[in-house]
Amino acid sequence: MTKLDQRPNDKSAKPTNENSAVEWGKTIGVSLLLAFGIRTFVAEARYIPSESMLPTLEVNDRLIIDKVTYDFRTPERGEIVVFQPTVALKEQGFRDAFIKRIVGLPGEQVQVKKGIVFINGKPLAEPYLAAPPDYEYGPVVVPADHYLVLGDNRNHSFDSHFWGFVPRKNIIGRAAVRFWPPHRIGGIGSPSQPQ
């Protein structure tokens, strides 16, 4: 007779409610491990705390951040990324992740003048902006393995033009999907390349 065929009179059989508790414990344990694994390696939810990405992202929008894509390719211009604070930001007391749009790629020259961003001397089409930038910046060359990131609400964003470049190792992932509020559910694209 196998253990599965134990008779009700068998004194070694465990009570049903204890078996249920053990099964529930296993189920909860596995669920927690899966949730932790998914959040750590695959995707996580984030919310938007400021107006720096208006009009693309609004305060309190909820996003799914894709953490897998950049294991297979490099970040691209126009993508909205979440990243850990740089050394310069940590020195200013920032600890929470930031969200901005990639504008300058490694090795590119970036300049902002007369309300336009120039990449290697060519104007960048930016249909997502709240308003053209009202500042001058650069020209600067983005270091290897770094990115220049700017907010879509260009004149009200604490971004690379204040504190420098984002190392690739600081990038957590890309904003892939907005899941809240319900009337704004959808994917988040990356619309621009130099003209």
MOFEN-V658761 format. One record per backbone hydrogen bond with DSSP energy under -1.0 kcal/mol. NH is the residue of the N-H (numbers start at 1). CO is the residue of the C=O. If there is no record, write none. Layout:
# MOFEN-V658761
NH;CO
NH;CO
This chain:
# MOFEN-V658761
5;2
6;3
10;7
13;10
19;15
20;16
21;17
22;18
23;19
24;20
25;21
26;22
27;23
28;24
29;25
30;26
31;27
32;28
33;29
34;30
35;31
36;32
37;33
38;34
39;35
40;36
41;37
42;38
43;38
44;65
46;63
48;61
54;51
57;53
60;48
61;58
62;180
63;46
64;177
65;44
66;174
67;42
71;68
72;69
73;69
78;102
79;76
81;100
82;173
83;98
84;170
90;86
91;87
93;90
94;89
98;83
100;81
101;150
102;79
103;148
104;148
107;142
108;105
110;140
111;118
112;137
113;116
116;113
118;111
119;122
120;109
122;119
124;117
129;126
130;152
137;112
140;110
142;108
146;143
147;166
148;104
150;101
153;52
154;152
156;153
159;157
160;149
162;159
163;159
164;160
166;147
168;145
170;167
171;168
172;82
173;82
174;66
175;80
176;64
177;64
178;186
179;62
180;62
184;181
185;182
186;178
188;176
195;123
